[in-house]
Amino acid sequence: MTLQDGLPNPQRLLAFATVAIVLFLAVLDEAVVNVALPLMAADLNAAPGDALWIINAYRLAVVMVLLPVAALGDSLGYRRVYLGGIALFTAASLICALAPSLEILVAARVLQGIGAAGIMGINIALVRFIFPQAMLGRAVGNVAVVVAVSSAAGPSLAGVILSIAPWPALFLVNLPIGVVAIIVGLKTLPVTQGSGRRIDIRSALFAAATFALLIIGVNTLADGGGLVWGLALIALAIALGALFARSQLKLAVPMLPVDLLQKPVFALSATTSMLAFAAYALALASLPFYLHDVLSLSPAETGLLMTPLPIATAIAATISGRLADRLPPGKLAAVGLTIFALGLALLAFLPVDATHPDIIWRMALTGFGFGIFQAPNNKVMIGSAPRARSGGAGAIQSTARLLGQSIGVALLAIVLGTGINGAFSIGLGIAAGLAVAGILPSALRTFQPAETPATPVSSD
């Protein structure tokens, strides 16, 4: 059986539903913990600074093992590794809910993050086999909708759950969904043939150390832990990353996909993605403070007025996914980034006497531009990689998103640390600048030669 043309319906719908709901949980689980952190700290008798490791442990684990897990998927088959990731994520969620101490909860969050890496690093690879090539744009557009909705819905869902149950319920809700996803996934997810190559442990350690230092350095800047210390960690990460990349050049199938990054289209797409997500994260971090502190809006008004942004993102991602299958995706992504940058600039210069409609249409424009950008950018990135390297391509895509988000938050912290007046407006202006910076690499892709269609891979 060849998987070149994707799965037949209704298997295709059930398989994608499995991928979507599990990805939703993996992205959601970082956002919901942010809301519950004070309750967790109080229950576990933990200092606020120590309790931050409940968040950081998950994020670090995800980024540290994304590349090794993707390589494992290339070797053993994507379905097997993906289902293993769901199982670990679900089991770790139970340990999180039952954790009697901060130390056990943090350890469980590490396990949960490793499981989430198996989900985030493999989901796009599976999507390439679930959908036919002609529907790849629509498929990655749907994935973008899932990420946008889960990121935005996290605080609201956490608030609803915490209003009727204690914080362990945030983790317990993962259990029935995870079990059902495994059962349905066993029956519907495509079985792909792995390469059988052994995992290079040295490369896995290189990857973990490089990204751990980078994320800790960025978080140090964001948390006010010291500019010099944060920059030193980032510099060390860059140096180690250079050694890592050099070592990968000697491998036939590198864990760090330097073979893919040497393709201009792939590298430009990854760069564009990181810049766009840095802008998006910077905006999401700035806007609540800007609306509340500068425009003197209530928390309820702030929450409601920010809602059009993720809604417009989800709607636009669905539309652009279909357009990306018909129009040049590089140009479409550049148009989306232009609209996104314009929306951010308009928000940065929002007058202090702005009415609710003034804010709403600017939010919607910003979200619409970001949604238009995502699907075509992801299609170009994933479509430029051979199907047998889908795991590595998906891992780079997720890594670019996570690094971009961390950089965006760190940039706002640096601006706030200067004590300058109008810091949140400046933050939005920087976000607009990052979006503009992303337009250039996005547009450059249109001058690259078209990629040769990837060779189909047969199922077991």
PAKOLMAR-733254 format. One record per residue: residue in three letters; x, z negated, y negated of N, C-alpha, C in turn. Coordinates in steps of 0.1 Angstrom, whole numbers, plus 5000, padded with zeros to 4 digits. Each point is the difference from the previous one (the first is absolute). Example, Ala and Ser with C-alpha at 12.3 -4.5 7.8 and 13.67 -1.06 7.14 Angstrom:
2
ALA513249225057499150004988500950004988
SER499650074989500950004989499249924989
END
This chain:
460
MET500950005012499150004988500950004988
THR499750094990500850004988499249934989
LEU500749934991499449924989500150074987
GLN500450135000500250084988498850004992
ASP498850015007498750024993499349874998
GLY500649895003499449874998499049975011
LEU499349894999499149955010498650064998
PRO499250015011498750054998499149894995
ASN498950034993499049904997499149975012
PRO499549885002500149884990501349925002
GLN500950045009501249925002500849994987
ARG500150114993500750004987499549904990
LEU498749994999499449904991500349865004
LEU499849975013500349875005501549964999
ALA500950105003501449974998500449974986
PHE499450084990500449984986499349874996
ALA498849965004499449884997500949885004
THR500650015012500949905004501249984991
VAL500650114997501250004991499649954986
ALA498850044995499649964987499849854999
ILE499249945009499749864999501249915002
VAL500950045009501249925002500950014988
LEU500250124995500850014987499449924989
PHE498750004999499249924990500449855001
LEU500049955013500449865002501449974996
ALA500950095004501549984998500349994985
VAL499450094992500250004986499349884993
LEU498849985005499149894995500749865001
ASP500749985011500549875003501149944990
GLU500550094992500949954990499249964988
ALA499050084996499249974988499249875002
VAL499449985012499149885001500849875000
VAL501250005004500849885000500349964986
ASN500250094991500349974986498949914994
VAL498850035004498949924994499949865006
ALA500349995013499949875007501349915000
LEU501050054993501349935001499949864995
PRO499349974989499949864996499349915010
LEU499050055007499349925010500949985012
MET500850105004500949995011501149894997
ALA500550014988501149914996499549855000
ALA498849984995499449875000499749945014
ASP499550095009499749965013501249965008
LEU501150084998501249985008501149924993
ASN499649934989500949924992501350074996
ALA499850124995501250084997500150024985
ALA501250004995500250034985499650144998
PRO499550034987499750144997501150105002
GLY501249964997501150105002500250035015
ASP499949895008500250025015498950085005
ALA498849984995498850075005500150154998
LEU500850044990500150154997500650075013
TRP500749935008500550065012498950055010
ILE498849954998498950055008499750154997
ILE500250034987499950144996501250085003
ASN501249944996501250075001500550035014
ALA499749915009500350025014499450135006
TYR498750024996499350115005500550134995
ARG500250004987500550124993501450045005
LEU500949905001501450025005500050065014
ALA499249945009500050045014499550155001
VAL499050034992499550145000501150104996
VAL500749974989501050104995501250005009
MET500449885005501250005008499950085013
VAL498850005006499950075013499350135000
LEU499650054989499350134999500750115007
LEU501350024996500850105006500349985015
PRO500449885004500149995015498850025008
VAL498849954995498850025007499650155000
ALA500250074990499850155000500850075010
ALA501349965001500950055010499549975014
LEU499549885002499449975013498850085003
GLY499250044990498950095002500550145004
ASP501050044993500650145004500549995015
SER500549895004500649995013499049985011
LEU499149914998499049965011498750064999
GLY499750074989498750054998499249924989
TYR499350074991499449934989498949915004
ARG499250045010498849925004500449875006
ARG501050005008500549885006500549894990
VAL500850054991500649914990498949954990
TYR499150094997498949974990499149895006
LEU499650015013499249905006500749875002
GLY501350015002500849885001500149934986
GLY500050084990500049944986498749934997
ILE498950065005498649944998500049875008
ALA500450005012500049885008500849884994
LEU501250034995500849904994499449954987
PHE499550094992499349964988498849915002
THR499350035011498849925003500449875005
ALA500949995009500549875006500649924989
ALA500850054991500649934990498949954990
SER499050074998498949954991499449875006
LEU499849995013499549885006501049884998
ILE501350035001501049904998499949954985
CYS499950104991499849964986498949914997
ALA498850035007498849924997500249865006
LEU500849985011500149875006501349934995
ALA500750064992501349944996499949864994
PRO500749905005499849864995501049974989
SER501050094997501049974990500450134993
LEU500749994989500450114993501050095008
GLU500949935007501150075007499450095011
ILE499049955007499350085011499250114994
LEU499449984988499250104994500950114995
VAL501249974994500950104996500650085012
ALA500349935011500550075011498950105006
ALA498749955000499050095004499850124991
ARG500249984987499950114991501150105002
VAL501149965005501150095003499550095012
LEU499549935010499550085012498950094995
GLN499149954992498950094995500550124992
GLY501149984992500650114993500650105009
ILE500749955011500550105009498950085007
GLY498949945003498950075005499450104990
ALA500049964987499550084990500950124998
ALA501349985002500950124999499750105010
GLY499749955012499650095011498850094996
ILE499149944992498850074996500350094988
MET500749954990500350084988500950115003
GLY501049985009501150105002499550115010
ILE499049975007499550105010498750074997
ASN499249944991498750064998500050144995
ILE500950044991500050144996500450105011
ALA501049955009500450085011498850035009
LEU499249905003498850025008499050094994
VAL499949984986499050094993500450155002
ARG501250035001500550145001499550065014
PHE499849915010499550045013498549995001
ILE499449924992498649985001499350124993
PHE500550054989499450114992500850135002
PRO499350115000500750135000500850024987
GLN501150085001500850024988499350054988
ALA498950085002499250054989499349894992
MET499849885007499349894993500949894997
LEU501450024999500949904997499849944986
GLY499750084991499849954986498849915000
ARG498950035006498849925000500349875008
ALA500850015010500349885008500849904992
VAL501150044994500849914992499349954987
GLY499050084996499249964989499149885004
ASN499550015012499249885006500949885001
VAL501250025005500949885001500349944986
ALA500150094990500349954986498849914996
VAL498850055003498849924997500049865006
VAL500450005013500149875007501049904993
VAL501150054996501049924994499549964986
ALA499450094992499549964987498949905001
VAL499150015009498949915001500449875005
SER500949995010500449875005500949934990
SER500850074992500849934990499149944989
ALA499050074996499149964989499049895005
ALA499650025013498949915005500549865004
GLY501349995002500649885005499549874993
PRO500349994987499649884993498549975001
SER499150104999498649985000499649955014
LEU500550075011499649965013500549855003
ALA501249974995500549875002499249904993
GLY499550034988499149914993498749975008
VAL499450115005498849985008500249925012
ILE501150025008500249935012500349854997
LEU500849984989500449864997498849924994
SER499050074995498849934995499149955011
ILE500250045013499249965011500849945011
ALA501350015000500949955011501449964995
PRO500749925007501449964996500950125002
TRP501249984995501050125000500350055014
PRO500049925011500450075013499050115003
ALA498850004994499150115003500550144996
LEU500950004990500650124995500850075011
PHE500549935009500850055011499150025013
LEU499049915001499150015012499250135000
VAL499750054989499250134999500750115006
ASN501349995001500850115006499950015015
LEU499649895007500049995014499050105007
PRO498749994997499150095006500250144997
ILE500450034987500350144996501250055008
GLY501049925001501250045007499850035015
VAL499249915006499750025014499250135002
VAL499050024992499250135001500850124998
ALA500949994990500950114996500950045012
ILE500549905007500850035012499250075011
ILE498849955002499250055011499650154997
VAL499650024987499650144996501250095000
GLY501149944995501350084999500550045013
LEU499949925011500450045013499250125005
LYS498850024996499250115004500050124992
THR500449984987499950124991501350044993
LEU501049924998501250044993500750105009
PRO500650104993500850115007501249945007
VAL500350045012501249965007501150114998
THR501049964992501150094997501249975009
GLN500850105002501149995008501249954992
GLY500649895004501249954993501350075004
SER501049994992501350065003500849935011
GLY499749875001500749925010501449964996
ARG500350024987501349964995500149854999
ARG501249945002500249864998500049974985
ILE499549884997500149964986501449954997
ASP500550044989501449964995499949864993
ILE500449905007499949864995500749994987
ARG501250064999500849994988499250064988
SER499450115002499250064989498849914996
ALA499449945010498949914998500449884991
LEU501249945003500549894992500450044986
PHE500650124999500350064987498750014991
ALA499050065006498750024993499449874996
ALA500049905009499449874997500749934988
ALA501450005001500849944990499850074986
THR500150135000499950074988498749984992
PHE498950015007498749994994499749854997
ALA500549915008499849864997500749964987
LEU501250044998500849974988499350074988
LEU499550125002499450074988498749934996
ILE499149965010498749944996500349864995
ILE500949925006500349874994500550014986
GLY500950104998500550024986498950034990
VAL499150095004498950044991499149884998
ASN499749935011499249884998500649894992
THR501349995001500749904991499850034986
LEU500150134996499750044986498649984997
ALA499150035009498549984997499749854998
ASP500649915008499749865000500749924990
GLY500950074992500849934990501149925006
GLY500550045011501149935007501450034994
GLY500150084990501350024994500350155000
LEU500350064988500350144999501250045007
VAL501149924998501350035006499949995016
TRP499449905005499949985014499150115006
GLY498950044994499250115005500750135000
LEU500750034989500750134999501250005010
ALA500649895003501149995009499550035014
LEU498849955004499450035013499650155001
ILE499550054989499650145001501350095001
ALA501049964993501350085001500649995014
LEU499949885006500549995014499150085009
ALA498750014998499150085008500450154999
ILE500350044988500350144998501350045007
ALA501049914999501350025007499850005015
LEU499349915005499750005014499250125005
GLY499050044991499250125003500950125001
ALA501050014991500950125000500850005013
LEU500449895005500749995013499150045011
PHE498849954999498950035010499850155001
ALA499850064988499750155000501250075006
ARG501249964996501250075005500149995015
SER499649895006500149985014498950095007
GLN498950024993498950085007500450155000
LEU500950044992500350155000500750045013
LYS500549905007500750035013499150015012
LEU498749964998499049995011499250135000
ALA499750045013499150125002498649984994
VAL499549885003498749964995500149874993
PRO500349994987500349884993498749914998
MET500249875000498949914998499550014985
LEU501050004991499750034986500050165000
PRO498850054997499950155002500750084990
VAL501449995000500750084990499850155002
ASP499750045013499750145002498850054992
LEU499049914999498850034992500349994985
LEU500849894996500349984986500950114995
GLN500750075008500850124996499150124997
LYS498849995003499050114997499549974986
PRO500350094990499649974986498549964999
VAL499150075007498649984999499749865004
PHE500549955011499849875005500549894990
ALA501350024996500649904991499349994987
LEU499650124994499350004988498649935001
SER499350025011498749945003500249845001
ALA501049965007500349855001500349944987
THR500850074992500349954986498849994991
THR499250105001498850014992499049885004
SER499949985013499149895005500549874995
MET501349975001500549874996499849984985
LEU500250104991499749994986498649984997
ALA499150075007498549994998499549865004
PHE500549955011499549875005500649884991
ALA501250024995500649914990499149994988
ALA499650124995499150004988498649945003
TYR499550035012498749945004500149855001
ALA501049955006500149855002500349934987
LEU500850074991500249944987498749994992
ALA499250115001498750004993499149895005
LEU499949995013499149915006500449854997
ALA501349984999500549874996499849974985
SER500050104992499949984985498649994996
LEU499150085006498650024994499249875000
PRO500049915010499249884999500449914989
PHE501349994998500549924988499750064987
TYR500150135000499850084987498549984996
LEU499150025010498649994997499649854996
HIS500649915007499649864998500749944988
ASP501350014999500849944989500050074987
VAL500050135001500150084987498650044995
LEU499250055009498650044996499049885001
SER500449885004499249885001498750025008
LEU500250075011498850025009500049895011
SER498849965005499949905010500550055013
PRO500449915009500450045014499050095007
ALA498749974998499050085007500050144994
GLU500150014986500050134994501250085004
THR501249935001501250075004499950065013
GLY499549925010499850055013499150125001
LEU498950004993499050115000500650124993
LEU500749984989500550124993501250065007
MET500649935009501150075008499550075012
THR498749985004499550065012500050154999
PRO499750074989500050145000501350075004
LEU501149924999501350065003500150035015
PRO499949905009500150035014498850095005
ILE498849994994498950085004500450154997
ALA500550024988500350144997501250055008
THR500949915004501150045009499550055013
ALA499149925006499550035013499250145000
ILE499250024989499250124999500950124999
ALA501049994991500950114997500950035012
ALA500449905008500950025011499250085011
THR498749985001499250075009499950154996
ILE499850024987499950144994501350075002
SER501149934996501350075000500550035014
GLY499649925010500350025013499550145005
ARG498850034996499450135004500750114992
LEU500249984987500750104991501450035005
ALA500749905006501450015004500150105012
ASP498950025007500050105011499750144995
ARG499750014987499750144995500950044988
LEU500549904992500850034989501549955002
PRO500950054992501449955001500149854998
PRO500449925010499949864999501049944989
GLY501250074999500949954990499550014986
LYS499350114996499450014987498849914998
LEU499249985011498949914999500549854998
ALA501049965007500649874998500549984985
ALA500650104995500550004986498949984990
VAL498950075003498849994991499549865001
GLY499949945012499549865002500949904992
LEU501350025001500949914993499950014985
THR499750124995499850024986498849934995
ILE498950015007498849934997500249855001
PHE500749955010500349865002500849954988
ALA501050074996500949964989499249994987
LEU499150104998499150004988499149885000
GLY499449975011499149885001500849874997
LEU501249995005500849884997500449994986
ALA500350114994500450004985498849964992
LEU498850055003498849974993499749855001
LEU500249945012499849865002501049924992
ALA501250044999501149934993499749994985
PHE499350114995499750004986498549974997
LEU499449925009498649964999499849914988
PRO499150034991499949924988499449865004
VAL500349904992499649865003498549994999
ASP499350094993498549994998499450105010
ALA500650045010499550095010498749955006
THR499150095002498749975007500250015015
HIS499049955007500150025015500050145004
PRO499250094994500250155004501350054997
ASP500749964989501350054997501049965012
ILE499849885005500949965011499750075013
ILE498750015003499650065013500450145002
TRP499950094989500450145002501550015001
ARG500749924994501550005001500449965014
MET499449895005500349965014499750115010
ALA498850064998499650105009500950125000
LEU500550044988500950114999501349975006
THR500549884999501349965006499950005015
GLY498949945005499850005015499850145005
PHE499350094993499750135004501450085002
GLY500849984990501350075000500949965012
PHE500049875002500849945012499450055013
GLY498750015001499450055012500350145003
ILE499950084989500350155001501550025005
PHE500949914996501450015003500349985015
GLN499349895006500549955013499950105011
ALA498950055002499850095013500950125000
PRO500150084989500950115001501549965001
ASN500449894993501449955002500349965014
ASN499149935006500249955014500050125010
LYS499150104997500050125008501350075000
VAL500550024988501350074999501149925007
MET500049874999501149925006499950015015
ILE498849975005499850005015500150145006
GLY499450094993500050145005501450065001
SER500949954991501450065000500849955012
ALA499649905007500749955011499550065013
PRO500950025010499650055013499149895006
ARG499050055008499149905006500749905009
ALA501150035006500849915008500749894992
ARG500050024986500649914991499049934991
SER498750015005498949944992500249854998
GLY500549935009500249864999501049974988
GLY501150065000501049984989499450044986
ALA499250115000499450044987499049904996
GLY499249955009499049904996500649874996
ALA501149965006500749884996500650014985
ILE500550124997500550024987498950004990
GLN498950055003498850004991499649864997
SER499949925011499649864998501049924992
THR501350025003501149944993500050034985
ALA499850134997499950044986498949934993
ARG498849985006498949934994500349854998
LEU500649945010500249854999501249984990
LEU501050085000501149984990499550034986
GLY499250104998499450034987499249884995
GLN499149955009499249884995500949884996
SER501049985008500949884996500750034987
ILE500550124998500750034988499049994988
GLY498850055001499049994989499849864996
VAL499849905009499849864997501249944994
ALA501250045005501249954994500250044986
LEU499750134997500150054986499249924990
LEU498849965005499149924991500649874997
ALA500649945011500649864999501250014990
ILE500750115001501250014990499550014986
VAL498950084998499550024986499549864995
LEU499249935009499549874996501249904997
GLY501050015007501249914998500750024987
THR499850114993500650024987499349934989
GLY498749955003499249934990499550094989
ILE500150135001499650094990498550004998
ASN499550024988498650014997499550135006
GLY498749995005499450125005500650055014
ALA500449905008500750035012499150085010
PHE498749965000499250075010499750154995
SER499950024987499950144996501250085003
ILE501249934998501250075003500150035015
GLY499549905008500050025015499250135003
LEU498850014994499250125003500750134995
GLY500749994988500850114995501150045010
ILE500749905006501050035010499450075012
ALA498849955004499350065011499750144998
ALA499650034988499850144996501250085000
GLY501149944996501350075001500550035014
LEU499749915009500450025014499250115006
ALA498750014996499250115005500550134994
VAL500350014988500650124994501350045007
ALA500849905003501350025007499750075014
GLY498949965006499750055013499550155000
ILE499650044988499550144999501150105003
LEU501249974995501150105002500350025015
PRO500349905008500350035014498850065007
SER498849964996498850065006499950154997
ALA500350044987500050144996501150085006
LEU501249945002501150075006499750055014
ARG499149935007499650045014499550145000
THR499350044989499450145001501050115000
PHE501349964997501150115000500850005013
GLN499649915009500649995013499450105010
PRO500850065009499450095010499049935009
ALA499050075005499049945009500649965013
GLU499549895005500649945012499450085012
THR500950025010499650075012499049915008
PRO498950055005499149915007500749935012
ALA499749885002500649925010499550045014
THR500949985009499750035014499149905006
PRO498950055007499149905005500649925011
VAL499449885002500549915010498949975010
SER500350015013499049985010499849865003
SER498849975005499749865004500549985014
ASP500049885005500549975013499150065010
END
